[in-house]
Amino acid sequence: MEQNGEQSGDSMEDLTGCVAIVTGGATGIGRAIGIKMAEVGADIVVSDIDTAACRRTATEIAAMGVRSVGISANVTDPEAVSRMVSETISQFGKINVLVNNAGVAGAPGWYDYETSREEDWAYTFGVNVKGMAIVTDAVVPHMKSAGFGKIVNLASIAGRQGRPSLPHYSATKAAVINYTQSLANELGRDNINVNAVCPGLLWTTMWEQVGAKYALANPDYEGLTPRQVFDRTVQDLMPLGREQTPEDIGDAIVFLVSEDARNITGQSLNVDGGAFLN
Ligand SMILES: NC(=O)c1ccc[n+]([C@@H]2O[C@H](COP(=O)([O-])OP(=O)(O)OC[C@H]3O[C@@H](n4cnc5c(N)ncnc54)[C@H](O)[C@@H]3O)[C@@H](O)[C@H]2O)c1
């Protein structure tokens, strides 16, 4: 990776010497993103609202031979985020990469209700959009002063086209795609690339809840388990006919933060088996 004009390592997808923060990095897609970047040499700050889980994942990543720490922070809490960023700087001296992965599909218990509640709108926008901006605003000054940075935001195919039963969530992910474009415009002259990834369907804790909600809200899915709903949705939506994995998302992000992608900014990359063609 190029840092202040210096290239380290032989391969373009060599992140040796690079320091990356992954929010929501303890489990699911975030955990795989951290592992994939660590495989190509990056030091990883695993940040998550779940303190025990983010430390566990950091220990797992450190065992791969890179430096990794778990620093808990709720992305909606500006003070906690500021502490997390300061601790990263004091331990690692810099931040080259930010992956804004933390995301929720609704307020606690959202999947038990057929329609979106006021708290679902507020909570989901608070974490997925405002939380993303809070973390970004805390990190960007460090990237600007270094004259280099890579930011990747987690959007979704739900942000490409509104999904049934999840209007509040779909709207947040459309906002992430738009926010990514604004940031790319704003930060390009500071040599900061900003892109988004739109994952398709991945069997994580989040989708277990989505499957339960779809089964409740859609008569076609009545009596199906969340996993059966998931499998049916994959078959209905995806030309490739297969689900995506957290590792697929990690691979896409390693590319986007590598020098191979130095002239790509403001883009939202679908990793979705062809579900949405744009
Ligand atoms: N699973 C899918 O099919 C899918 C599809 C498209 C997009 N996505 C997006 O990918 C990202 C990761 O999803 P996932 O499936 O791994 O979800 P997940 O629920 O399995 O994991 C989310 C992680 O974020 C953390 N988190 C939640 N709220 C937080 C907060 N306020 N502050 C800090 N951390 C917080 C959780 O503790 C958890 O570790 C999300 O942004 C999600 O919207 C997921």
The ligand as an ORCA input file, in Angstrom:
! r2SCAN-3c Opt
* xyz 0 1
  N     -26.098     -9.915      6.257
  C     -26.489     -9.429      5.086
  O     -27.115    -10.154      4.281
  C     -26.175     -7.999      4.698
  C     -26.567     -7.595      3.422
  C     -26.295     -6.293      3.017
  C     -25.636     -5.429      3.866
  N     -25.260     -5.838      5.105
  C     -24.566     -4.847      5.952
  O     -23.298     -5.345      6.351
  C     -22.958     -4.828      7.653
  C     -22.653     -5.986      8.594
  O     -23.795     -6.820      8.657
  P     -23.800     -8.252      9.363
  O     -24.722     -9.094      8.587
  O     -22.410     -8.727      9.619
  O     -24.536     -7.856     10.720
  P     -24.397     -8.499     12.182
  O     -25.630     -8.077     12.917
  O     -24.060     -9.945     12.086
  O     -23.121     -7.719     12.775
  C     -23.160     -6.308     12.993
  C     -22.065     -5.928     13.985
  O     -22.208     -4.518     14.239
  C     -22.167     -4.302     15.651
  N     -22.943     -3.105     15.981
  C     -24.297     -2.956     15.958
  N     -24.631     -1.724     16.362
  C     -23.478     -1.085     16.647
  C     -23.172      0.226     17.120
  N     -24.147      1.105     17.408
  N     -21.879      0.567     17.297
  C     -20.885     -0.320     17.024
  N     -21.110     -1.571     16.588
  C     -22.396     -1.949     16.400
  C     -22.768     -5.569     16.251
  O     -22.396     -5.732     17.624
  C     -22.205     -6.648     15.333
  O     -20.932     -7.113     15.776
  C     -24.141     -3.976      8.090
  O     -23.894     -2.618      7.796
  C     -25.291     -4.519      7.252
  O     -26.313     -3.575      7.077
  C     -25.520     -7.107      5.551
*
